[in-house]
């Protein structure tokens, strides 16, 4: 094969007069090497062919030799450089426009690639799946949970040969670790089984990957955390005091390399799940609170295997159970997951797709600018092309010249784009809230993309102008009768319309995103969250629930001694959280004698007697919990969403009725004592959760409503009191309005990125329009002079130019408005609570585009219009 390629190469470049002699000699040498059993004879043959590539042996390619073509390329290069320097303003517009467009495109492209790379770094990533749980009733998926039952991974591995391995994990939340006198809160802590390290292929720096997580009370730290706690010492065998309900020394059994940021399963500290082995054994199939990952054998059909899980479910959960196990590719979790109880808020594929579309629009606008200006200036280059044809230049050579010129512009634009992207990367990182772009000069992936798009840009932006300019007729050009063709003018106008339409779509989209985010941040949540502080669970040394309750009660009593604290309440779920902050059950429920059994997820929220009053949640019917009524231990308060699930009216008649979970007659029957209006506990992206509220006098999470204007003194009292009652537990708090605001952080960032790059798109379009209008005004200089002599005013002259562009903007509106409606209305449909599609924003965007265009055009036309007609009439 190598020899055949070498023979073809020789035949391609070698002059026919020499070919037969050289080919014969090389063939003889090749056979001699074969006879002598010299290894790599074929490669030696190829090397000899390459070494013979010299000017004296080259054949003529068409009419010109390679050497002549090299000379022509040098000439094209000189002419292109001179032309760029001769028309500095147009060259600058082209280069800057391409640079801004390319920089914006590549920055967004880098971010999009990062978002799509989540969890790709794992070994055998295409074989790793997460076990998820769907609740399916009458063929309809009611809920989808990211969690599964803790025994499922092991039993699936034992029962199905397609399941190669598994790993069981649990999201422990925060823990407090003692470092000297300091109490450190570790926020990214996961409990994992002994298979975890080898299952995912994490790089071990110290310890045995097989045994490091096998025993209870074992800790594995990432490299940076090991350095934080132990400096340069070897941490293996040392211990750390872990509070947060454990209050034990945990032994450091391993250190692993810091994990990449682009993963849905972030951690700095791993705790052996064997530490809670008693709980695992106790819960078994009664709760699905765990994340289970399985690795399938290569080539396994995951969808087919899911069908087999039905019989597995029937065996261990019963045929009547509506929970079904599914396999979710780990690569889909970050952008494509619609599960509840995710370990972190997932990204949104639609937002990433929108950003990618924006980047393409910006780049296309920049390329369109170049095409427009190149074809518009064709008149100035006509004589040059005509003279080249007279002295024998072919169409192919003329095209080559203009393609080379396009390459130079794209190359200079690419170099400038690299500088812009490098300077802008810190601000871009800040905009997206992640430090993912740095040192672009050393980023081989970024540089490769840059080179690729310089080449693509050369072909796209240079091909049509090169083709267009090479078609000029010699006679017409040299007689001065050349005019831009009608088709060229139509194309140029079409490209301008495309630019305006793209700008209109992007600006309208920005306004709609901002409007939706502002709506969510200011909407009535059904509760009053002003100056309400949310405090997470304290951790006590004692596991005695009576000690916990008495300590919490004393803490709450002490808080209320301050005039800066108005009210306090306890709950098991704080407002402003994700789905994994609240418990749920899929057990059948019914209102006895009123409704049939309901098979759907019910959210369970435990609160004390002060919760609804503190948050000012409105009761539609009935009463609040009463701490003096012993019967309230079996009372329940329902929200509207829960009752509406039963398709019965939300009425006072439901008060006093009994709510029952499951079919066992011995189960507790809860008396309905109140019905509250819907209050959004979480993001407005989701509908209000159908929730049952149960009474507990003391719970682990606190709400504190501060009074007055001196928030600082109120906070100081909260902190001082906490330190006295919970010395081994770090105070973790946030105001509820901040917690809600954080729920929309991704939406805010999306809006900011959308807006910033829509601005870039408009800037690039205006740059192109600036150059195009400048050229058009200069081309019509003589016409403007004649009109002024005949009495035309400057406003009248401006109106002539405006009229032409106003028609183009109108056509752009007709194209862009439907695109905005269908794309952005589809985006809004992803929110349970959303603004009505705001048509006014399209009008606002139209006014912005029109104003920007008119200011740009007006400036160029005004410069020509104020010239003395005596001078302009001499203009050629």
Protein Blocks (a to p, Z undefined) as FASTA:
>chain_A
ZZmmmmmmmmmmpcfklmmmmmmmmmmmmmmmmmnopghklmmmmmmmmmmmcfklpcce
hjbcfklmmmmmmmmmmmmmmmmmmmmmlmmmmmmmmmmmmmmmmmmmmmmmmmmmgokl
pghklmpccddddddeehiafbdcfbdcfklmmmmmmmpmklmbdcddddebjadddehj
bccddfbdcdddfklmmmnopacfbdcfklmmmpghiacddfklmmmmnomacfehpacd
deehnopacddfbdcddddfbbcbdcfbdcdfklmmmmmmmnmmmbccbccdddddehia
fklmmmmmmmmmmmmnojklcbdcddddfklmmmmpccehiabdcddfklmmmmmmmmmm
mmmmmmmmmmmmmmmmmmmmmmmmmmmmmnopafklmmmmmmmmmmmmmmmmmmmmmmmm
mmmmmmmmmmnopafbghkllmmklmmmmmmmmmmmmmmmmmmmmmmmmmpcfklmmnop
accdfklmmmmmmmmmmmmmmmmmmmmmmmmmmmmmmmmmmmcehiafehiacddddddf
blcfklmmmmmmmmmmmmmmpmkbmbdcddfbdghiafklpccdfbdcddehkaccdddd
dddddddfklmmmnopacfbhcdddfklmklmmgccddfklmmmnopacdfklgopacde
djbfkbccdddfbdcddddfbdfkbccddddddddfbdfbdcdddehjblmlmmmmmmmm
mmmmmmmbccddddfklmmmmmmmmmmmmmmmmmmmmmmmmmmmmmmmmmmmmmmmmmmm
mmmmmmmmnopafklmmmmmmmmmmmmmmmmmmmmmmmmmmmmmmmmmmpmbdcdddfkl
mmmmmmmmmmmmmmmmmmmmmmmmmpcfklmmmpZZ
